[in-house]
Amino acid sequence: MLMAILACFLLPLFLADSAVNNLAYCLVWTFAAIGLSAMWGYGGILSFGQTAFFGLAGYAYGVFTLNLGESPLSTWSGVVVALVLCFLMALVLGYMIFYGGIKDVFIGIVTLSITLVFETFMAQTAGPQWAIGKARLNGFNGMSAMPSLSLPGLGGENILVEGVYFYFAVLLMLAVVYFGTRKLLDSTFGLTLESIRENPHRAEMLGIDIRRYQLAIFVFGGTLAGLSGVLYTVWGSYITPSSMGLTSAAMPIIWVATGGRKSIPGAIIATVALLVLSQELVVYGSQYALVIMGAILLLVVMAAPEGLGPTIASKISRLSKR
């Protein structure tokens, strides 16, 4: 994976600026996929709430920066504030879920309900009365004109983190998040999560506070989804309620299921590959993209429940042994 990330740093030498920009968009979503893979693959928690944290972070960044300006301090503070809000929301929601005794498929139902309620609420915030300071929420049309991230430069001029610079910034964040997540999941914490996933009753009988571990990985995954939301807002300078809709909420599930819910590299690769495929299919009509994504999910569930990557690797290993 390290070689793949290093190779990605060289791609701008061979790709047009528009292609680099599209690739940055695809990479933005990988943080939400990593978070879901950690929750679902290691903690056994299937959540449809990734886009709720995504949207919350995007709106929080927009409100903060539209009110405080586009200075480097304001924009990066906006990122921190958005992530802190996602952390707190995940903490409160996760506490109610896990300490409230909600389990299995009902976690998916609750998180999906929260996501759709949030989307519905933000979609009706049209009109001048729905404003936070200088930032108008604009209902279904969403917020726009949010400032880009910037860095202080020489001579008092700020350096905007746009285009290729934004791509490099996202790639650097992805490298840090990937290796940090791998270290976390390969530690005692990750092994304990797997034991809870396999047999929560036995883990609890051994003295493990399963709710605390489930809450921790839920907060971790939700905060990563918030990072995707911030970067998406910075990338496009807008955020809309549709980014939290039913279709958007289902996409991370499809990406992680395709790449393998227990495989962090698989989730990253599947996210980028399926987003590129979706962009190509949208040229012929958005309905084709949705149909193909649904067909891929059905194929994976029936033929490769562990994910396409792990299943193919397992079959190749068996053939080589023969």
ABEGO torsion letter per residue (X at the ends): XAAAAAAAAAAAAABBAAAAAAAAAAAAAAAAAAAAAAAAAAAGBBBAAAAAAAAAAAAAAAAAAAAAEABAAAAAAAAAAAAAAAAAAAAAAAAAAAAAGBBEAAAAAAAAAAAAAAAAAAAAABEAABBBEABBAGEAAEBBGBBBBBBBBBGGBBBBBBEAAAAAAAAAAAAAAAAAAAAAAABAAAAAAAAAAABAAAAAAAGBBAAAAAAAAAAAAAAAAAAAAAAAAAAAGBBBAAAABAAAAAAAAAAAAAAEAABAAAAAAAAAAAAAAAAAAAAAEAAAAAAAAAAAAAAAAAABAAEAAAAAAAAAAAAAAX
